[in-house]
Amino acid sequence: MPASSEPPLRLVDGTATSATDRPGPVSPKFPDNESPDDADVTLDELLDVDAWGRSERVRALARALYDPVYRYWLRAEWEGLEHVPLEGGALLVANHGGAIPSDAPVVMHGIESELLRPVYGLGENLFRSLPVLGTLWSRTGGVPAHPDNAYRLLHDDQQLVLVFPEGTKATGKLARDRYQLRRFGRGGFVEIAMRAGVPIVPMAIIGNEEAMPIIAKSARIAKLLRLPYFPITVNQFVYGPVLGYVIPLPAKFRIRVLPPITFDVEPGLARYNRGMVMEEADRLRSLIQAEVDDLLRHRRSVWRG
């Protein structure tokens, strides 16, 4: 789901490239008398890359590698997973947290493993611009956050799309401010769901804030690297200055999925009433905040749950 202005819909703050420039879908096909070595085949065809840059083969490998982290390190536990639709488009909306957040891979891995449905995560275009990592991000389901991309995924492709409306205002919080949800942008994610005619599925997550808590930030380094923030994390004192940005602390994750929310409006309109959109966005934020607070009240330990 890391600009002088907020985009209407984002996983994190920032701008993204237009969806109209995306390539068409490709699939590997070889004549009966040719092998892959003989045919004129691109790497993307061998990896079965779709129109969004996602490769199911790379994604399957990522799931196999991440599964031990998901099951034995972060020990993710779900409530209400049955509320995620088994077919059709839906916008998954959740709270965000952690310097390098683990919540997106946890949610994507859990739904894909348990429900066997792909999940596309909207993210800031910064991820795509990173050498090697940007390509890996796209191959594992990351899509630049842009209203056109979200609409096509939800309406045209009928996919599950994950978005974190708080953006970097959430991931850049200090540890003392954990689980205090920030403003849900300008409500663009609500307008996209209305236009696409799909439900919003709210999710409340705990464990993400403690997996990589921020104890300080360097504005000077952030400006030098052109990042929204440069965190100093607890993890760096445990794992070292480099691995501290890679390895999360073993905080137990709990994800509560709430019943889908639908909107009694005509889909496909160019614009929707701004007051109504903002009201629905605020209502969703308050709903998720209340569920996060409830999960925290019943948690006995950050590490054991």
C-alpha positions as CSV (number, residue, x, y, z in Angstrom):
1,M,0.0,0.0,0.0
2,P,7.6,5.7,1.6
3,A,5.9,14.5,-1.8
4,S,4.7,17.7,-1.4
5,S,1.2,16.5,-1.7
6,E,-0.5,13.2,-1.0
7,P,-1.8,11.0,-3.9
8,P,-5.5,10.0,-3.7
9,L,-4.5,6.4,-3.0
10,R,-1.3,5.0,-1.8
11,L,0.3,2.4,0.3
12,V,2.9,5.0,1.3
13,D,3.1,8.7,0.5
14,G,4.5,9.6,-2.9
15,T,3.7,9.8,-6.6
16,A,3.7,7.0,-9.1
17,T,3.8,6.4,-12.8
18,S,0.6,6.1,-14.8
19,A,-0.9,2.7,-15.3
20,T,-1.6,3.5,-19.0
21,D,2.0,2.7,-19.8
22,R,2.0,-0.8,-18.4
23,P,3.0,-3.6,-20.7
24,G,0.6,-6.2,-21.9
25,P,0.5,-9.7,-20.4
26,V,2.9,-12.3,-21.6
27,S,3.1,-16.1,-21.3
28,P,5.7,-18.6,-22.3
29,K,4.8,-20.5,-25.4
30,F,7.1,-22.7,-27.4
31,P,6.4,-24.5,-30.7
32,D,6.1,-28.3,-30.3
33,N,9.4,-28.9,-32.0
34,E,11.4,-26.2,-30.1
35,S,12.8,-26.2,-26.6
36,P,13.1,-23.0,-24.5
37,D,16.8,-22.9,-25.4
38,D,16.0,-22.8,-29.1
39,A,13.0,-20.4,-29.1
40,D,13.4,-16.7,-28.9
41,V,12.2,-16.4,-25.3
42,T,12.7,-13.5,-22.9
43,L,13.4,-13.9,-19.2
44,D,10.0,-12.4,-18.4
45,E,8.3,-15.1,-20.5
46,L,10.3,-17.8,-18.7
47,L,9.2,-16.3,-15.4
48,D,5.6,-16.0,-16.5
49,V,5.4,-12.3,-15.8
50,D,1.9,-10.8,-15.9
51,A,0.8,-7.3,-17.0
52,W,1.8,-5.8,-13.6
53,G,5.3,-7.3,-13.5
54,R,4.3,-10.1,-11.1
55,S,5.7,-13.5,-11.6
56,E,3.9,-16.5,-10.0
57,R,7.1,-18.5,-10.2
58,V,9.0,-15.8,-8.3
59,R,6.1,-15.3,-5.9
60,A,6.0,-19.1,-5.2
61,L,9.7,-19.1,-4.4
62,A,9.3,-16.0,-2.2
63,R,6.5,-17.8,-0.3
64,A,8.6,-20.9,0.2
65,L,11.5,-18.7,1.6
66,Y,9.3,-16.5,3.8
67,D,7.1,-19.3,5.2
68,P,9.4,-20.1,8.1
69,V,9.6,-16.4,9.1
70,Y,5.8,-16.2,8.9
71,R,5.1,-19.4,10.9
72,Y,7.9,-19.7,13.3
73,W,9.4,-16.2,13.8
74,L,6.4,-13.8,13.6
75,R,3.9,-16.6,14.3
76,A,1.1,-14.9,12.5
77,E,-2.4,-15.6,13.8
78,W,-5.6,-14.7,11.9
79,E,-9.1,-14.0,13.0
80,G,-12.0,-13.6,10.5
81,L,-10.0,-14.8,7.4
82,E,-13.3,-16.0,6.0
83,H,-14.3,-12.3,5.4
84,V,-11.8,-12.1,2.6
85,P,-13.7,-12.8,-0.6
86,L,-12.8,-16.0,-2.5
87,E,-13.6,-14.4,-5.8
88,G,-14.0,-10.9,-7.3
89,G,-12.1,-7.7,-6.6
90,A,-11.8,-6.3,-3.0
91,L,-9.7,-3.6,-1.4
92,L,-7.9,-4.7,1.8
93,V,-7.3,-1.8,4.1
94,A,-5.1,-2.1,7.2
95,N,-3.1,-0.1,9.7
96,H,0.6,0.2,9.1
97,G,3.7,0.2,11.3
98,G,7.4,-0.6,11.6
99,A,10.4,1.2,10.1
100,I,10.7,-1.4,7.4
101,P,7.2,-2.8,7.8
102,S,6.6,-6.5,8.0
103,D,2.8,-6.2,7.8
104,A,2.5,-6.2,4.0
105,P,4.5,-9.5,3.4
106,V,2.6,-11.1,6.4
107,V,-0.8,-10.2,5.0
108,M,0.1,-11.2,1.4
109,H,1.7,-14.4,2.5
110,G,-1.2,-15.4,4.8
111,I,-3.9,-14.9,2.2
112,E,-2.1,-16.4,-0.6
113,S,-1.1,-19.5,1.4
114,E,-4.5,-20.0,3.1
115,L,-7.0,-18.8,0.4
116,L,-4.8,-19.5,-2.7
117,R,-5.7,-16.0,-4.0
118,P,-3.0,-13.6,-5.3
119,V,-2.7,-10.3,-3.5
120,Y,-1.3,-7.2,-5.1
121,G,0.3,-4.5,-2.8
122,L,0.1,-0.9,-3.7
123,G,3.4,0.9,-2.9
124,E,5.2,4.2,-3.6
125,N,7.1,4.4,-6.8
126,L,10.4,4.6,-4.8
127,F,10.4,0.8,-4.5
128,R,10.2,0.4,-8.2
129,S,13.1,2.7,-8.8
130,L,15.5,0.8,-6.6
131,P,18.1,-1.3,-8.6
132,V,17.4,-5.1,-8.3
133,L,15.1,-4.6,-5.3
134,G,12.6,-2.7,-7.5
135,T,12.4,-5.6,-9.9
136,L,12.0,-8.1,-7.1
137,W,9.3,-6.0,-5.6
138,S,7.3,-6.0,-8.8
139,R,7.9,-9.7,-9.4
140,T,6.4,-10.5,-5.9
141,G,3.3,-8.5,-6.4
142,G,4.2,-4.8,-5.7
143,V,2.4,-2.3,-7.9
144,P,3.1,1.5,-8.0
145,A,0.3,3.3,-6.2
146,H,-1.8,5.2,-8.7
147,P,-5.6,5.4,-9.0
148,D,-5.6,4.0,-12.5
149,N,-3.6,0.9,-11.3
150,A,-5.9,0.4,-8.4
151,Y,-9.0,0.7,-10.5
152,R,-7.8,-1.8,-13.2
153,L,-6.7,-4.3,-10.6
154,L,-10.0,-4.1,-8.8
155,H,-12.5,-3.6,-11.6
156,D,-10.9,-5.1,-14.7
157,D,-8.8,-7.9,-13.2
158,Q,-11.0,-8.6,-10.2
159,Q,-8.0,-9.0,-7.9
160,L,-7.4,-8.5,-4.2
161,V,-5.5,-5.3,-3.6
162,L,-3.7,-4.3,-0.3
163,V,-3.4,-0.7,0.7
164,F,-2.2,1.1,3.9
165,P,-3.8,4.6,3.7
166,E,-1.6,6.0,6.5
167,G,1.5,5.7,4.3
168,T,4.8,6.9,5.7
169,K,3.1,8.8,8.5
170,A,2.6,5.4,10.1
171,T,5.9,3.7,9.3
172,G,7.9,6.8,10.3
173,K,6.4,7.0,13.8
174,L,8.6,6.7,16.9
175,A,8.0,3.7,19.2
176,R,6.3,5.9,21.8
177,D,3.5,6.6,19.2
178,R,2.9,3.1,18.2
179,Y,-0.7,2.0,17.4
180,Q,-1.9,5.6,17.2
181,L,-3.4,5.5,13.7
182,R,-2.6,8.5,11.5
183,R,-5.0,10.2,9.1
184,F,-6.2,8.0,6.2
185,G,-5.0,10.4,3.5
186,R,-7.7,12.2,1.6
187,G,-9.9,9.1,1.3
188,G,-8.8,8.3,-2.2
189,F,-8.9,4.6,-1.5
190,V,-12.6,4.9,-0.6
191,E,-13.4,6.6,-3.9
192,I,-11.5,4.0,-5.9
193,A,-13.6,1.2,-4.2
194,M,-16.8,3.1,-5.0
195,R,-15.8,3.6,-8.6
196,A,-14.7,0.0,-9.1
197,G,-17.8,-1.3,-7.3
198,V,-15.9,-3.5,-4.9
199,P,-16.0,-3.9,-1.1
200,I,-13.4,-2.7,1.3
201,V,-12.2,-5.4,3.8
202,P,-10.8,-3.7,6.9
203,M,-8.0,-5.3,8.8
204,A,-6.5,-4.6,12.3
205,I,-2.9,-5.7,12.9
206,I,-0.8,-5.8,16.0
207,G,2.9,-7.0,16.2
208,N,3.9,-4.9,13.2
209,E,4.9,-1.9,15.4
210,E,7.2,-3.9,17.6
211,A,8.8,-5.9,14.8
212,M,11.0,-2.9,13.9
213,P,10.4,0.0,16.3
214,I,12.0,3.4,15.6
215,I,13.8,5.1,18.5
216,A,15.2,8.0,16.5
217,K,15.3,9.5,13.1
218,S,18.0,11.5,11.1
219,A,16.5,14.3,9.1
220,R,19.9,15.1,7.6
221,I,20.5,11.6,6.2
222,A,16.9,11.4,5.0
223,K,17.3,14.6,3.0
224,L,20.6,13.4,1.6
225,L,19.1,10.1,0.5
226,R,15.8,11.7,-0.6
227,L,13.8,9.5,1.8
228,P,10.7,10.5,3.8
229,Y,12.6,9.4,6.9
230,F,15.8,7.7,8.0
231,P,15.2,5.5,11.0
232,I,17.4,4.3,13.9
233,T,15.8,1.1,15.1
234,V,16.0,-1.2,18.1
235,N,16.9,-4.0,15.7
236,Q,20.2,-2.3,14.8
237,F,21.3,-2.7,18.5
238,V,20.3,-6.4,18.3
239,Y,21.4,-7.5,14.9
240,G,23.9,-4.8,13.8
241,P,23.7,-1.6,11.7
242,V,22.9,-3.4,8.4
243,L,21.0,-6.6,9.4
244,G,19.0,-4.4,11.7
245,Y,17.2,-3.1,8.6
246,V,16.5,-6.6,7.4
247,I,15.6,-8.8,10.3
248,P,12.4,-8.1,12.3
249,L,12.2,-8.7,16.0
250,P,10.1,-11.8,16.8
251,A,6.9,-9.9,17.8
252,K,3.9,-12.1,17.5
253,F,1.5,-10.9,14.7
254,R,-2.2,-11.0,15.1
255,I,-4.5,-9.9,12.2
256,R,-8.2,-9.4,12.6
257,V,-10.2,-9.3,9.4
258,L,-13.5,-7.5,9.7
259,P,-16.7,-8.0,7.5
260,P,-16.5,-6.3,4.1
261,I,-18.0,-2.8,3.8
262,T,-19.9,-2.0,0.6
263,F,-21.1,1.4,-0.5
264,D,-24.6,2.2,-1.8
265,V,-23.4,4.4,-4.7
266,E,-23.4,4.0,-8.4
267,P,-20.0,2.5,-9.6
268,G,-18.1,4.0,-12.5
269,L,-18.7,7.7,-11.8
270,A,-15.9,10.2,-12.4
271,R,-16.3,11.8,-9.1
272,Y,-18.0,11.2,-5.8
273,N,-19.1,13.6,-3.1
274,R,-15.9,14.6,-1.2
275,G,-17.7,15.0,2.1
276,M,-19.1,11.5,1.8
277,V,-15.7,10.0,0.8
278,M,-13.9,11.7,3.7
279,E,-16.6,10.6,6.2
280,E,-16.3,7.0,5.1
281,A,-12.5,7.2,5.3
282,D,-12.7,8.6,8.9
283,R,-15.2,5.9,9.8
284,L,-12.9,3.2,8.6
285,R,-10.0,4.6,10.5
286,S,-12.0,4.8,13.7
287,L,-13.2,1.2,13.1
288,I,-9.7,-0.2,12.6
289,Q,-8.4,1.9,15.6
290,A,-11.0,0.4,17.9
291,E,-10.1,-3.1,16.8
292,V,-6.4,-2.5,17.2
293,D,-7.1,-1.2,20.7
294,D,-9.2,-4.3,21.5
295,L,-6.4,-6.6,20.3
296,L,-3.9,-4.8,22.4
297,R,-6.1,-5.0,25.5
298,H,-6.3,-8.8,25.2
299,R,-2.6,-9.3,24.4
300,R,-0.6,-10.7,27.3
301,S,2.9,-10.4,25.7
302,V,4.4,-8.7,22.7
303,W,6.4,-11.8,22.0
304,R,4.0,-14.6,23.0
305,G,0.7,-12.9,22.1
